[in-house]
């Protein structure tokens, strides 16, 4: 039977220590200063590309705990105790895939730690509340890899579009597929991050604030050269908005605008629905299929752990399919 997690403000406030947590006897509201709000401090400590994801995770946790009555900004995080965080873990494990649940639990632990650092929570209460086991289990990865035919079709519709938008979109595809960078990293690129001579792209806005170098080669380098021939080599955002009249405005595109560009080009090319991250998934999978060393692919992808890169490895599935084909099923099509 599913546990009911509704907790009233009065019940939450009653769980606070009368000494160390005297300042948090009432629920946190948006009137609390941002530099003294554990959720706000935690979110601002993250890399820009992770903030929205973890903010959504905290909103979900607050909603689970209060039956939708509060969010990350209003929940009294320092008042949480082990019995509450354990119940949250149980609910997340029941509702979400293990990887998603564990990401949310990571956000929860982060806010609890900031509560302790800010002096809003005792060390004992923090360690007890944060002592949560990871959710076990394994799901098939979401998303899909694009076929080579689909990739060719996408570049084909961009090539047929002789406007500046066609050149820009081809260059976007070139770095998303040809260099495997994240959508947020693509939006943050400036011309100063690109070396035309070597094809090197310096990624400075990746997850975990870890800089890395990737490379645009062959057709990817040609696509970028064509786009810069239209945009110009001046400083500023590498990828810029283009209006219906073909005018280029040198300012960054948003993550969402890149998503819409790919969605529109996919529809034009007749390609089945895909996400920007599927371009990255295809990049990693094709490099591994081609025999690239997994450690090198990990570095190009910017993964902190090689096990993350391994989740994109399609070679095991190909082996399983070949094994399945060894079995003959004696059935013939009708008619």
Secondary structure, DSSP 8 states (H G I E B T S, - for coil): --------HHHHHTTS-SSTTGGGSS---TTS-GGG-HHHHHHHTS-HHHHHHHHHHHHHHHHHHHTTS--TTTS-GGG--HHHHHHHHHHHHHHS-HHHHHHHHHHHHHHHHHHHHTTSS-HHHHHHHH-----------SS----HHHHHHHHHHHHH--SHHHHHHHHHHHHHHHS---HHHHHH-BGGGEETTTTEEEE-S-GGG--EEEE--HHHHHHHHHHHHHH-S-SSBSSEEE-TT--EEEEE--HHHHHHHHHHHHHHHT-----HHHHHHHHHHHHHHTT--HHHHHHHHT-SSHHHHHTT--HHHHHHHHHHTTS--------
